[in-house]
Amino acid sequence: MIEQALAIRSQKRLSSLCTLCLQVLVLKAYLRACHLNEVNTGGLSSYSLTNMVIAHLQEELKVGNVHGP
């Protein structure tokens, strides 16, 4: 019973991680196309971009706008 609950929880986290990775990669490609991918020229670092996506996903979860798989 506990193993099944842990497996379900792990599956949900993995799904969330896939969503996070996909969104970060798409945004990185967009920033590169706009020449905003270099920190020393005023762009965003991968770390900052990842934190922004995490914050956005957390806010969406609070509001209830994120649909599960």
C-alpha positions as CSV (number, residue, x, y, z in Angstrom):
1,M,0.0,0.0,0.0
2,I,2.7,2.5,0.9
3,E,4.8,1.4,-2.1
4,Q,1.9,2.1,-4.4
5,A,1.4,5.6,-2.9
6,L,5.1,6.3,-3.3
7,A,5.0,5.1,-6.9
8,I,2.0,7.4,-7.7
9,R,3.7,10.3,-6.0
10,S,6.9,9.7,-8.0
11,Q,4.9,9.5,-11.2
12,K,3.3,12.8,-10.6
13,R,6.7,14.4,-9.8
14,L,8.2,13.0,-13.0
15,S,5.3,14.3,-15.0
16,S,5.8,17.8,-13.4
17,L,9.5,17.6,-14.2
18,C,8.8,16.8,-17.8
19,T,6.5,19.8,-18.0
20,L,9.1,22.0,-16.4
21,C,11.8,20.8,-18.8
22,L,9.7,21.3,-21.8
23,Q,8.7,24.8,-20.9
24,V,12.3,25.8,-20.0
25,L,13.6,24.5,-23.3
26,V,10.9,26.3,-25.3
27,L,11.6,29.6,-23.5
28,K,15.4,29.1,-23.9
29,A,14.9,28.7,-27.7
30,Y,12.7,31.8,-27.8
31,L,15.2,33.9,-25.8
32,R,18.0,32.7,-28.1
33,A,16.0,33.8,-31.1
34,C,15.5,37.2,-29.5
35,H,19.2,37.4,-28.6
36,L,18.3,37.5,-24.9
37,N,20.0,34.3,-23.8
38,E,23.3,35.9,-22.7
39,V,23.4,37.2,-19.1
40,N,26.3,39.7,-19.8
41,T,24.1,41.4,-22.5
42,G,21.0,41.7,-20.3
43,G,19.5,38.2,-20.9
44,L,18.3,35.6,-18.5
45,S,20.4,32.7,-17.1
46,S,19.1,29.1,-17.2
47,Y,18.9,29.2,-13.4
48,S,16.7,32.3,-13.4
49,L,14.6,31.1,-16.2
50,T,14.0,27.7,-14.4
51,N,13.1,29.5,-11.2
52,M,10.6,31.7,-13.0
53,V,9.0,28.7,-14.6
54,I,8.8,26.9,-11.3
55,A,7.1,29.9,-9.7
56,H,4.7,30.2,-12.6
57,L,3.7,26.5,-12.3
58,Q,3.3,26.8,-8.5
59,E,0.9,29.8,-9.0
60,E,-1.0,27.9,-11.6
61,L,-1.5,25.0,-9.2
62,K,-2.7,27.4,-6.5
63,V,-5.3,28.9,-8.9
64,G,-6.2,25.5,-10.3
65,N,-5.4,26.2,-13.9
66,V,-3.0,23.2,-14.4
67,H,-4.6,20.1,-15.7
68,G,-3.0,16.8,-14.8
69,P,-2.0,14.2,-17.3
